[in-house]
Structure formats: C-alpha cells, structure tokens
C-alpha cells in the first residue's frame, strides 16, 4: 500500500534542510496518464439543472421546439424555477420515493432498478423549465387551456432528456409520472409499473406538503387524508399508501 511505502521509506524521504528529497521519491503519477473520469459528475442528473445544459438539450432534439410551436409557447428558460426544483421539490420527491421503496414488501421491489427510480424521481419535473412562469406561478386556479400547457411538462421533460445517458426506464418515469394506478392513457388501459406508482405518490405527497403560489402547505395528517381518498378511488395502490405511512412512522419522511 502507498501508506506502507511512505512508512518504510521515511528516512529516504525526509531531508533535514528542505523536508523532501525529490530525486529519491518515485512518483506514481505521470503527466501522460489519461485523466480519471468523474463518473459521478458525468452521470448525476444534477448536472443538467443549468442554462447551458438545457440549451444543449434543446439543440439536440428538434421535437422540443416543435411542441412549443404547436402550443404557441414562447421559448423561455425558467432557470430560477429549475434551481428551486433541484434543491426543493425534485430532491424531496426523490427522498420520499426512496423512503416508500424501503418500506414496500420485497415481492414488489424485486424488479425495481433503484438507480432508475432515483434518477426518474429527481428528473420528473425537469420539463417545467419550459412552462411559462405566469402559468407555473399563477396564484389562482388554472384555466382548461393553462392546464393543457402545464401538463406538457412531462412530455417536454422526456424530449429534453431523450438524448442523454439516462435509459428508457428513467425516461418513462419522467414522461408518465402523472398517470395514476389503472388510469387511461390515450384511450387505452394503462397500469404503470411500481416505479411509476412510487414517483406518482411521492410527487403528490411532496406537492401537498409544500407551499405553492396557489395554496398553503398542508400538514402531514391532512395530506394523508387527501391521499387516502385517492386510495379509495383506486388511483393509488393501498400497499404503496401503507409503505408511505410506515416511512412517516419510522421518521424516514419528516412530518409537519
């Protein structure tokens, strides 16, 4: 080991005048070595939460501008909103998703790719960077047309991330995270996989617990009561709801 090398050669390394004899130390590093790739920095979804990255993503997929043009949405990057999502709602949704996953029975988690779940949860609202701020931050209820534009953030997020290194499992979480259990998609029956259902629930829980431009933050009890109604209506699987409650009771999710 390098530590042993230093320990066994202390007398040859230390010089009474300058502290080090460079000509008697064999360096393990040369200037011709290939740089070590920082895989965490390159693969972390956080690297995309800045203006330069978003503009590069837009340039890589013409479909993004086509969607904006079809719905008469001006190209405007909400970088402030994106930064707030990065440290707030997106990170919160990721943490809640992992807490729910932790408390689910193994029979439901055995086919889940944890990395895809974490990345999908963190990136789920990435497309909001292209939603007009007057809609994102409206203090009253959205009109029907405004709802349609807001709903585009899932498809915009998918298209923005389509040419990145994130796999299809992660991208589908971004694209479909607002589709509830046994919901209908494009007129067909749709039952999302467990990862999608986890992020859907975590996103909803986080949003209800947050203060938004149009509402105050709800307490944990009120949030659970609202979500339980969705369980009764068949929109959220009861086993996921139980896992959420278990995570809260075990302090894996902070209460308010």
C-alpha positions, -999 to 999 in steps of 0.1 A, spaced: 0 0 0 11 36 -6 9 43 32 33 14 39 56 27 12 59 60 29 62 44 64 90 21 53 110 48 35 107 77 59 145 81 62 150 84 25 121 108 20 127 134 48 155 159 43 168 179 72 171 211 51 140 211 28 119 183 41 118 163 9 144 148 -14 125 148 -48 152 128 -65 148 99 -41 110 96 -43 94 76 -71 61 93 -80 32 71 -90 16 99 -111 29 109 -145 17 137 -168 10 113 -196 -17 94 -177 -52 97 -190 -74 118 -167 -97 98 -144 -133 102 -155 -155 117 -128 -184 93 -133 -205 108 -105 -203 143 -120 -210 130 -155 -239 107 -146 -256 128 -119 -289 143 -130 -279 175 -111 -255 183 -140 -285 192 -162 -300 219 -139 -284 249 -155 -289 271 -185 -261 258 -207 -271 222 -202 -308 230 -210 -299 249 -242 -277 220 -253 -306 196 -247 -329 217 -268 -305 218 -297 -302 180 -297 -339 174 -302 -360 195 -327 -391 179 -312 -388 202 -282 -392 233 -303 -420 217 -323 -440 210 -292 -436 246 -281 -446 260 -315 -477 237 -318 -490 251 -285 -478 287 -291 -455 287 -261 -426 311 -264 -391 297 -257 -382 309 -222 -360 291 -198 -371 292 -162 -337 287 -147 -347 301 -113 -376 277 -111 -352 249 -122 -328 257 -95 -356 257 -69 -368 223 -81 -332 209 -79 -329 217 -42 -366 216 -33 -394 196 -48 -373 173 -71 -349 164 -43 -378 160 -19 -397 137 -43 -365 116 -47 -361 112 -9 -398 103 -4 -397 78 -33 -367 60 -17 -384 60 17 -415 44 1 -394 19 -17 -376 10 16 -409 0 32 -425 -19 4 -426 -57 5 -398 -75 -14 -423 -90 -38 -430 -55 -52 -394 -42 -52 -375 -72 -67 -379 -59 -102 -372 -22 -94 -339 -7 -106 -330 16 -78 -308 39 -99 -336 44 -124 -361 51 -96 -338 77 -80 -330 94 -113 -366 94 -125 -378 108 -93 -352 136 -93 -359 145 -130 -397 141 -130 -404 178 -133 -374 188 -154 -397 199 -183 -411 227 -162 -381 247 -172 -401 254 -204 -435 261 -190 -444 298 -189 -438 313 -155 -472 330 -155 -487 295 -155 -463 279 -132 -467 306 -105 -503 316 -111 -519 323 -77 -554 311 -87 -568 281 -104 -556 273 -139 -580 275 -169 -585 245 -191 -561 258 -217 -535 265 -190 -539 230 -176 -531 216 -210 -499 237 -212 -489 227 -176 -495 190 -185 -469 193 -213 -441 194 -188 -440 156 -187 -436 153 -225 -412 182 -226 -391 167 -199 -390 134 -218 -380 151 -250 -353 172 -233 -337 141 -217 -342 118 -246 -307 121 -259 -289 119 -226 -274 88 -210 -305 81 -190 -322 49 -200 -358 43 -211 -369 32 -177 -359 66 -162 -373 85 -192 -407 68 -189 -409 78 -152 -404 114 -163 -429 110 -191 -457 91 -173 -454 101 -136 -488 118 -136 -506 87 -147 -523 71 -117 -529 35 -110 -552 19 -136 -556 52 -154 -564 56 -190 -537 68 -214 -546 77 -250 -579 58 -247 -562 25 -237 -559 7 -203 -527 16 -185 -513 1 -153 -480 18 -145 -451 -2 -131 -442 0 -94 -415 27 -100 -440 49 -118 -465 45 -90 -439 52 -63 -429 85 -80 -465 94 -86 -473 91 -49 -441 108 -38 -447 137 -61 -482 141 -48 -472 139 -12 -444 164 -17 -466 189 -36 -494 188 -9 -469 194 19 -453 224 1 -465 259 0 -473 268 -36 -483 301 -52 -520 290 -51 -521 272 -17 -506 270 18 -486 240 29 -507 212 43 -500 192 75 -490 156 73 -524 144 86 -543 165 60 -520 153 32 -525 117 42 -563 122 44 -563 136 8 -542 108 -5 -563 82 13 -593 94 -7 -572 86 -39 -566 51 -25 -604 46 -20 -610 58 -56 -585 33 -70 -559 59 -81 -532 48 -56 -524 12 -47 -531 6 -10 -497 -12 -5 -479 20 -16 -500 40 8 -491 17 36 -454 20 27 -458 58 28 -474 57 63 -447 32 75 -420 56 62 -436 85 81 -440 65 113 -403 54 111 -392 91 106 -379 83 71 -401 112 59 -403 144 80 -437 153 94 -454 187 97 
